[in-house]
């Protein structure tokens, strides 16, 4: 059992559960490996669009995060593979800053996830997964729910094809995150073609997919990111899949595992980018 998407007490919108509690619980669950992927600091000069400005770890805390995980990685070496990672935001228009950040800190990472949380409209950015109320406001700004989905998949495609340098993350995070509030804001048209296009890009660029169980716990989503039909299509194309709990607390470890489709999947026991 390997979990490639886990948050930490360094997350300003998560829990204060200590890293050691995450690791000890992972061992109890039978994990053979795990990657901590805290939200990487947002680029200097980028304004966090959420009300509490808490989307990501502060830059001032990043050295402590890396140092603490380095120490714990050595301490728990005999118990499981512990990888040091980040969840890096792809933000349209901020590619150069993101590349510079990865050039500096990428050498200290074993693994990483590249995700889209922010959508650009004119000169403004919007966080698509903050709350159902904010999603409704975004849909109004963009013109419709369908326009939000269209913007999301366009931005996701850009994240895959963008040049973020040598240390660009190899795994695309929760590729259908835009479905988080789908029960409240259903689309009028299907985005299957766009999703198939994303899968083709992931395959072409030799990337992996985050098989994210968090969506199953979201009351207006009720499915993993991405859903089963997308996973089956990814398996057919031999796209590597890595389970991620996307836990923001110790109790979130392993979420979704009882419900996600695993009949045709091979979930890696471990993944270490440093080897």
Secondary structure, DSSP 8 states (H G I E B T S, - for coil): -EEEEE--TT-TTS----HHHHHHHHHHTT-SEEEEEEE----TT----STT--SS--HHHHHHHHHHHHHHHHHTTTT-EEEEEEEEE--TT-HHHHHHHHHHHGGG-SEEEEE--EEEETTEEEETTS-HHHHHHHHHHHSSHHHHHHHHHHHHHHHHHS---TT--SEE--TTGGGTTTTTS--SS--HHHHHHHHHHHHHTT-EEEEEGGGGGSTTT-S-BS-HHHHHHHHHTT--EEEE--BSSGGGTTTTTTTS--TT----S---TT-
